[in-house]
Amino acid sequence: MNTHYRKLTSYLLLFFFLGVFSSCEDLLNNDEEQEQPSSNVYLVDKSLKLEHTEETLKALVQLGYGPDVANYFTKGIKAYVITYRSIYEGNEVELSGVLSVPDDAMTNAYPLLLAQRGTITRDVDAPSLSGIPVYELFAGAEYITFTPDLIGFGASADLDHPYFDYRYTATASIDMYRAVLEALEELEVQKTDEFYITGYSQGGYSALATHKYIQENESDIIVTANAPGAGGYDLKTLIANIVAEDTYPSPVLLTMPILTYNNLYVKGELTDYFNPTYASKLPELLNGTANVDGINLQLTQNLADLFNTDFLANLRSDEGTTVLDQYFEANSVHDWTPTAPITFYHHTQDEIIAVESTEATVASMSDGGATVNYIELDQFTPAIEEGKSVHGEAAIYSFVQSLLLLRTIEAN
């Protein structure tokens, strides 16, 4: 669920403070992006966020990943903040995200890539607001890339984030896809017919949820391939593996889907699920000001202390049922048969998202006749120092491997 691109972020911060990135003054003075009113259905607005040269990106990637990976980054990039229309709980809302294009996309056509973000809890970490580009980097590798903030962040920060909600994750992403097509037309940017999807952690779940929704509901959109990493696709298996233990290292990530399903569907008391001490804390902790690590410090890793006793007992029992069971099932995205190829990535020692969720998904899709592949990230990930998160460290290698995979698919 949680994505910590720690190593990548440290490199990006270094470049940021050395002044390699475009200055705010340059962006503010750029008149190129001033748009006239239009009749767009989805796109509300776009504004230039940043632009970097090929040399800057190549040097950055070489520092983080070495020259072999850096060689795939052959373009400069321009990134735009996109605001667009969507529907949430029956109401029209404005959402936001980032669209990034290779710097020569007006004369050369490139594939479209949806790069889903990982878990965030702090408003300033929304892709449209963050000063540290991560997902934008894919544009330097010759992909027109877009990343939704998702509901509850960026332009919709006043709304609760529907974490691991299948429908609203997918529709927010698909509506951005349609807004991106309108933005590309205004920018006179060319694209090919290929459409790829990737993501890690929550982003892995979002990648598969969006793909599933497209195949079942959006016949005009064709997914070429998908490369999700370490997502909790089978929520019942994921929750069962977590509560089988006495402790969980990132308790906030366990509380967030429960809060989502209660807020959207059950509308019960938080004490139905949590110990009163933490039930009273959670709404304030998740107000958009603290990051995942900061919130975890205010909670407990001990599940018996975190949860209502009866609720935890029912979660742990094979015979027990909870009011949330139907929502765990309805929002799982493992049991369907994709027509486009999917390659899953996961580290077998992942302590946040148990690998059994991916294994169950691969088995279910394979039994249905789908073209699926599963690659263990252990073979790419160096020995992880004691005290560091396997889930977080493996994120970097999922990012690299998915990029290399998509380039291979594109070449064929």
N, C-alpha and C positions, 0 to 999 in steps of 0.2 A: 504493500500500500504506500509506503513512504519512499521517496526518491531523494537520496543525498548524493548529488554529483560533487562530492567534496573536493576531489583532486582537480576536476575540471574547473570548478568554481574558483579555486585558489589561483589557477593560471589566468583565468579571466579577470580576476580582481587585480592581479599584477599588471596586466596590460591596460586595464582601466586607469589605474593610478599613474601609469607612465605616460598617459595622454595619447595613447595610440588611437583610441576611439574618437569618433567625430564629436566635436564640441556641441553643447546645447545651443550656443549662439548660432553656429552654422545651420542647425536644424530649424531654428526659429526664423532665420533670415531666408530660408529656402522658399521661394515663391512658386516653385514648380508644381507643388501639390495643392494649390488652391483650386477647389472644385466648384463648378457651377451646380445649381440645383438640378436634380435628375429625377427620372421616373422609376428608379430602381425599386424592386419589390422587397429585397432583403437588405441590401447595403444601405446604411444610414450615412456613414462618413468614413473617411480614411485620412490619415496624416502620417507623414514621414517620421519614423522613430529613430532610425540610425542608418548609416551606410559605411561600409568598410571595403578596402581594396583587397584584391586577391593576395597581395604580399602580406598584409596584416593577418588575414585568416590562415594562410599557409604557415606562417611563423608560429602562430598560436597553436595550431593543431600539431605541428611538429614538436613543439615543447611538451604537449600533453601526451601524444600518441606515437611520436617518432616519424621519420621521413616516409615510410611506406604508406601509412594512412594519410599523411599530409599531401601526398601526390594526388589523392582523389579530390582535393579542394583546389579547383582550377578557376574559380570565378570570384570576383567581388560580389558584394550583396547590397541590396536595399531592402529595409524592413519597414513595414507600415503597421500602425495601429488601426484596426478595423472595428467599427461598431455596426451592429446589424440587428435585424428584428427576429424575434422568436416568440414562442408561446410557452408560458409556464403557469400551471394551475388555471388554465382557461383565459389568461390575460396576456396581451401583447407586452413584451418586455424588450429592452435593448441590452444586448450582450456585446462582448468584445473579445478580441484576440489579436494575434500577430500574423501578418502575411509577409513572407520574405521571398524575394526573387533574385536570381542571378543578375548581375549588372548588365548583361547583354541580352536580356530576355525580350527586348523589343525587336531583335533581329534574329534570334534563335529560339526554337521551341523546346521546352523542357517538360518532363513529367510532373504531375501534381502529387504532393506528399502531405498527408495528414499526420503530423507528429504530436501525439497526445502527451500532455504534461503529467508529471507525477503528483503525489499528494502535496498540497500546501494548506496552511491554515492562516497565513498572514497576508493581508490585502496587498502589501507592497511586493509580494513575490509572484503576483499574477504575471503571466508572460507579457501582457500589454504594458505593464508598469515597471517590471524589473529592468534595472540598468545593466544587468549582466546577461548577455545573449547566450542561450544554450541551443534551443530548438532552431533559432535563426541560422545556425551554422550549416544546416543541411542545404541551404540555398547555395552555399559556396561549393557544394559537391554536385551542383547542377540539378537541383530539384526546386520547383516552386512549392514552398513549404508553408503550411498554415497550422497554427496551434490555438485552439480556443482557450480562453480563461475558464470557461464553463460557468454555469449559473452560480452566483454567490461571490464572484470575484470580478475585478475590473469595473466595467460600467454597471454591473448588477450587484455591487458589493452590499447593497442594502437588503438583499435576499439571503435566506439560508441556503447553504450549498447542499444540493441533493447528492450526497456522496454514495457512490456505488448504486445509483438508481439508473436502471437500464434505459428507460424511456427518455428521461431528461438529459442523460449523458449523450445519447445518440442524437436526439433532435437538436440539441445545442450545437453539436458538431456538424450535422447535415445542413442546418440553416447557415452555418458559417461557410460551408462548402459552396452553397448557392450565392452567398454574398461575395465570396472570393471570385467566382466566375464573373460577377458584375464588376468587381474592382479591376480584374485583369483586362476586361474590355475597355474600361475607362483609361487604364494605364497603357493600353495598346501592347500588352504583353502576350506573347504567343505560348501555347502549351500543346503537348502531344495528347494522345488519347489515354495514356497510361495513368492510373491512379493507385498509389500505394498508401498503406497505413502502417504506422508503427507506434510504439509507446512502451513505457516500462513502469511497473508497479501499478498505481492507479491508472497510469497511462496505458499499461498493458490491458487492463480491464476495459478501459474506454475504447481502445483500439478494436477489441473483439466485439464489444457491445455495438459500436457504430457499424461495423461490418455486418453483424447479424441483422440489425435493423434495416440497413440498406438492402440486403438481399431479400428480406421478407416484405418490405414496404415501399422501396424506391426503385422501381424497375428501370428508370432512366439513368441511374448511376451504376457503373460497372467497376468493381474493385479488381485490380490486376493481381495484387498479392498483399499479404499482411504479415508483419513480423512483430508480434507482441512479446514482451518479456515480463516474467514474474508477476502476473496479474492474478487476482483472486477470482477466477472465472466461475468456479463451482463454490458458491458461498456456504452451502451446508457442509461440504467437506472441509472448507477452510475454517469455519467456526468450530467444527467438531475437533479438528486438530489443535486449535488454540486452547480450547477449554479443557482438553484432556490433560493439560499441564497445570501446575499450581500457579505459575507466573507467566507474564507476557511482557517482553521488553519495551513495547511501545503501546501502552494502554489507550492513548487517545485514538489510535487507529481502529481499535476495537469498539470504542464508543460511538464513532462517527456514523457508521451505517445504521446502528440502532437508533440514534437520534433522528436520522433521515426518515426511516420507516415509521417511527412514531410521529414525527411532525407532519408527514405527508398523509399518512393513512390511518394509523391507530388512534392518535391524538389522546394518549393516556398520560398518566403521571410518570415523571422520570423515576420516581421511587419504585415504580413497578419493575424497573430493571436494575437500578443502581442503589448502592448504599446511600442513605440520605446525605451524608457528608459530601459525596461526590455529585449526587444529583443536583444539589444546590450550586455547586461550583461550575458545572460544565457549560451552561449558557454563557457565562461571563468569560470563561477561558477560551471559548470559541467565537469571540467577538471580532476576530480579524487582526488583533494586535500582537499576538504571540505566535512563535513558530512551533513546530512539532516538538522539538526538544524542550522548549520552555514550558509547554503545556504538560508534557510527561513528568516534569519535575514537580508539578502540582497534583499529580495523581499517584496511584500506587500500582506497582507491578503485580501485587498479590491479588489474584482474581477473587478470592473469598472475601477480601476487604472491599474490592471495587463494586461487586455486584450484589443485588438483592439475593438473599439466600435461596429462596424458592426458584427464582428465575435461573440462577446458575445451576441448580440441581436439575432442572428440566432441560437445560442446554446440554448437560453432561449425560443424561439418561437416554438410553436407546428407546425406552418406552415413553419418556416425557415429551410434552409438547409445549410450545410457547406461542403467544399471540403473533410473534414475528415469523414463525416458520414459513407461512405462505409467501412472505415478502422476500425471505432468503431464497426461496425457490423461484419466485417470479422474476427476481433480478439477477439470477445466475445466467450465464451466457455460454455454458459449456455443451449443452445438449442440442445440437443442430448440425446440419451437414452443409458446410460451405462449398460453394462451387469454385471459388478461387483458392489457390494454394496458400497454406499458412505454415510458417515456421515459428515454433515457440522456443523461447530462451528462458532458462532458469538455472540457478545455482542449487545444487542438491543440499547444501548446508544453510540455505536461506532461513534465517531465524524470524523473519517478519511474515513472509508469505510462504507457507509450507509447500514444498515441491509437489506434494500429493494432489494439490488443486490442479496443477498443470498436467500431471500424469493422468488424472481422471478425465480431463478435457481431451487430451490426445487420444485416450482409449475410446471415449464416446464418439468422437468424430471419425476415427479410423473404422470403428464398427459400422458407421453409417456410410462408409465408402468415400470419405473425403480424402483429398491429398494433403496430408499433414506431416510435418517433420518436427522433431524435438531435439534441440541441441543443449547439452549441459554446459553451462558457463564455467564450470570448474576448470576445464582444459585451457581456458584463456585467462583466468584470473590468477595472478600471483598469490603466494601464501599471504593470508590476511593477518595482520598483526593482532595480537590479543587485545580485546577491548574495542576493536573496530567492528562495524556492522557489515556482515557478509552481504546482506541485501543492498546496502548503500554502495559498497565497493564494487559489487558485480554490475551495478547500473552502468558504469562507464564502459564496461566490455560488452554489454548488451547493445549500447549505443553504437559502438564501432562495428560489431558483428552484423547488426541489422543493416547498417549502411553498406557494408561489403556484400551482403546477401542481395540487397535490392539492385546494386550495380551489376551483379552477376545475372539476375533475372532480366534486367533491362538489356544486357548485352546479348542475351539469347532470344 
